Amino acid sequence: MSLADELLSHVSPTIKDMIERFVHEHDVIMFTICMDVIDSAFAPGVSAPAVLGLYPHTVLELAKRIIPSDKVSSVSIAEMNPTYDADNRTAKLVANLVHHFLK
């Protein structure tokens, strides 16, 4: 991970612990990213844009802590609306997230 990635994807130790406990305490996890939680500067193509939403790097870092678990039964991405997508920005972000999940 580069220094830039580390700065952009900062996830507090408290959140990391919560994620680890959640994964440990559940037998099956259905993981969904609702794109409207991501800051509208990065994901304008949603029905309910988040002006102070999460940065994609943070969402990716959180996902990387959950998706590799054998307990994850499905991964989905929701709330993308092409009608509102400026320059296919949200679609490109979705494609990038899926690419990272499939690695």
Buried (B, 14 or more C-beta within 10 A) or exposed (E): EEEEEEEBBEBEEEBEEEBEEBBEEEEEBEBEBBBBBBBBEBBBBBEEBBEEBBBBBBBBBBBBBBBEBEBBEEBEBEBBBEEBBEEEBBBBBBEEBEEEBEE
